[in-house]
Amino acid sequence: MLNNIVTILTFPGVIVHEWAHKTMCELFGVKVHKVVYFSLLGRNNGYVLHDEPNNYAQVFGISVGPLFFNSLLTVISTIIAVQFFREDFLYYFLLWLAFSIGMHAFPSNGDAKNLMNYSKNVLKKWYNPLNWFHLLTFPLVFLIWIMNELKIFWLDAAYSFLLIYVTIINI
């Protein structure tokens, strides 16, 4: 129940999260079949169905895209709010938008699982110590999993507030 309320209050973040997945698919030439930007039905609040990626860059970009896009848009919204709309209705609106987008920056466990499975399969088939990108996947997936597990302690909200705070003090 509380999760649905938070999701409704931060729905722009869900939309941007799914848009980031879709955008990364398009940038990497992976065909998108269906996008649901926001839904309260089912287990997922949104999803992107796409073809199977062909290489690590595609898998990485699609899986981790929301972390980059959502974080960047959180910072941009905060800058616009502070620089142009101080103490105006748009100031508070843009800060809410920044917060809601930042709350949904971290990839889901499903995204992390896709990244992990691809790297494990590549490393099983052919191991090249120079191909360290696949080895970096494991700590990244662990970090994503930890962040998702700690959402019960509002770590996603803390991340969003931290992005906004750091942006404001550096303007």
PEGI-V566291 format. One record per helix or strand of 3 or more residues. SS is the DSSP state (H for helix, E for strand). FROM is the first residue (numbers start at 1). TO is the last residue. If there is no record, write none. Layout:
SS FROM TO
SS FROM TO
//
This chain:
H 2 9
H 11 27
E 32 36
E 47 50
H 56 84
H 89 103
H 109 125
H 132 153
H 155 169
//
